[in-house]
Amino acid sequence: MPTFENLRPLPLAQARVIAEPRNLTVEGFRALGDPVRLELLAHIAARGPICVCHLEEALPYLQSRISKQLAVLRRAGLVSGRREGTWVYYSICPEALETARDFIDQIERSTRIPHLADSCLAPE
């Protein structure tokens, strides 16, 4: 009778894990590109941490739409959720807002430096 000690190790299936780099700036701006998500962010920023049930009361959208858009915001890192029983309370993640703000600041600073087009000769 075989015992555990004399069994050969079986080959186990290995999950394929791919570590893909994420562009947090793109993810953040993509998430900000929807009016419903902007409205959700505004409510969370003004009243957060806020429960989804209060977002449902304040906004003219179905719970399913609110939840879907909150999931996009959460994946982009713009909001975080904290579960208490059956409720989830959402808060703004300042780090993600700082990433977006920093990118806008960089663009603004780049408009203040001399550009290659500034030194072009006028066509004759």
Secondary structure, 3 states (H helix, E strand, C coil): CCCHHHCCCCCCCCCCCCCCCCCHHHHHHHHHCCHHHHHHHHHHHHHCCEEHHHHHHHCCCCHHHHHHHHHHHHHCCCEEEEEECCEEEEEECHHHHHHHHHHHHHHHHHCCCCCHHHHCCCCC
